[in-house]
Amino acid sequence: MAGDELSVMIEELCHSKAEEFRMLGYEHVDGKEIWDCVSAKYAKTGQPELHQLVNDILSLKVTQFMNYMTLSAFKGNPF
């Protein structure tokens, strides 16, 4: 699988998760924010295997996401 195809698939997964959160009432979530949240935990260790990455996106809970967004706001990081 080429790198571009992989990037598109991961982007679609993030948009799908954002859509799930919107259905739960979190209307202003987008795929980029989902990716930022999931990829933040790889900052020190590097990107994991594909299966772990997919699992982390699909198993992301709203509470984990909201904790990330709150901490980012306190740190002054733009979303």
N, C-alpha and C positions, 0 to 999 in steps of 0.2 A: 504494500500500500504506500503510495507516494505521500510525501509530507503535506502537500496541498490538500489532498483528499482527507487526510487525517485531521488537519486543522478545520476543515469544513464540517466533518463529523462531530468534532468536539464542540464547535460553535453551535451546531444544531442541538446537541445535548444540553448545552447551557441555556439556549433559548427555550427548550422544552421544559427545563426545570423552572425557569422564570415564569413560564405560562402556568405551571402547576401552582407556584406561589401566588400568582394573580388570581387564580381560581379560589384560593384560600382567603382572599381579601387583601393581599399585599400588592396593590395596584401599580406601584411605581418601581417594580423590580425589572431589570433587564438582564440579558444574557451576559453582558460584560461584567456586571456586578457579581453575578454567580461565578464567573471565571476568576475574577479578582479574589473572591473569598476562597475558592478551592485552591487556587495556585499560591495563595499566601503561605500556606503550610509547607510548600516546597521550596521556599526561599533559601533555606540553609542546606537542605538535603539534595536538591535538584529534582527534576521531573521524574516521577516513578514510571513503572511499566504501564502500558496502556490499560490493562485490566484494572489496575488499582486506580488509575485516573478516572475511568468510567464509573467505577464503584463509588468513588468519592463524590462525583457530580450527582449521580442518581440517588445516593443515600443522604445527601445534604438535607438537614432539617431546618425548618424556619428559625428555630431558636439559635442554632449555630450561625446562621446567616445574619440574624439580627444582632447577635453578640459581636460578630465581625464588623458590621456597619457601625455599631455604637463605639467600639474601640477605635475604629478608623476616624470617626468624628472627633473623638477626644484627642487623638494624635494630630488632628488637623490635616489628614490626608483627604484629598478630593476624591469623590467617588467616580 
